[in-house]
Amino acid sequence: MKVIEVAHPIQEKQYIQEDVAMAFGFFDGMHKGHAKVFDTLSQIAEEKNLKKAVMTFDPHPSVVLNPELKRTDYLTPIQDKVEILETFGIDYCIVINFSSKFADVTAESFIEDYIIKNHVKEVVAGFDFTFGKFGKGNMLILDEMSEFNTTTVSKQEIESEKISTTAIRKALKSGDLQKANEELGYRFRIKGTVVQGEKRGRTIGFPTANVQPSDDYVLPKNGVYAVSMEIGSDHKVYRGVANVGVKPTFHDPSVAQVVIEVNIFDFNDGIYGERVTVFWHHFLRPEIKFDGIDPLVEQMNKDKEKAKYLLAVDFGDDISYNI
């Protein structure tokens, strides 16, 4: 897949030089609704013998258009988004830097400079896609154009509720990991690097990997989770328990920084500096303050056993014990 990073105004050399079907959208989360757009794109491209292209934007338009409510953390930061797009067999990915200059581009100029000149013959987007200054452009306007055809993908629902990035973010922040993963269509994941931490976990029998996220990810609700983690480039997956939070038993919550710590089951290797991916399976409980080390360790043992059971179910193990 060829990735074309564009800062307005687009340069002549950056235009796609062959006929394409192109999907448009911000696509944070790459959830089931977005997958429907990409599946529709693939079907049309195959029928019309066109290459497949996607146009997306970075950062989120709210950074420019709504600074009071700007979105600066993401379910899928741009690099993750690009990697997932490759799995859909996309040929071209155009990433537009959404700047103040780009926000001033009129709907008419966007159609001419970013659609027609990119050899777009088929436009595919969700029903709520807008473009151009003040969002005046929409799918109805594109449908009136003669230079290309348009296909509008209707909203996708689960139990009569629209699948959306906003709903997934809300679910993660409330601890409803099951809903978030169901709408995503895969397990929520955060990539990062294992860094030095306080090393307190090893003194109480629970050594942890302190994971520093590699990008501006949305963090799940503070609490304890059953997770799996891929370490390095060998794609081997390990199981464990993760804590997201400020460790209130040891720190003042009002000043402590939120961290991600993963206790990997039956694992003693040194992995500082390793790049990892944490997959979030189940929310176990909120983060709470304990009255000392002993009750904390007792609860951590319970968390570990519950996580082992739930992960055994997820991985299809033969389960012969109860919790």
FENTAPE-V453420 format. One record per run of one state. SS is the DSSP state (H for helix, E for strand, L for the rest). FROM is the first residue (numbers start at 0). TO is the last residue. If there is no record, write none. Layout:
SS_FROM_TO / SS_FROM_TO
This chain:
L_0_0 / E_1_6 / L_7_10 / H_11_13 / L_14_18 / E_19_23 / L_24_30 / H_31_47 / L_48_49 / E_50_57 / L_58_60 / H_61_64 / L_65_65 / H_66_68 / L_69_72 / E_73_73 / L_74_76 / H_77_86 / L_87_90 / E_91_96 / L_97_98 / H_99_102 / L_103_105 / H_106_117 / L_118_118 / E_119_125 / L_126_128 / E_129_130 / L_131_131 / H_132_134 / L_135_135 / E_136_137 / H_138_142 / L_143_147 / E_148_152 / L_153_155 / E_156_157 / L_158_159 / E_160_161 / L_162_163 / H_164_173 / L_174_175 / H_176_183 / L_184_187 / E_188_194 / L_195_199 / H_200_203 / L_204_207 / E_208_212 / L_213_215 / E_216_216 / L_217_221 / E_222_230 / L_231_234 / E_235_244 / L_245_257 / E_258_263 / L_264_273 / E_274_285 / L_286_291 / H_292_313 / L_314_322
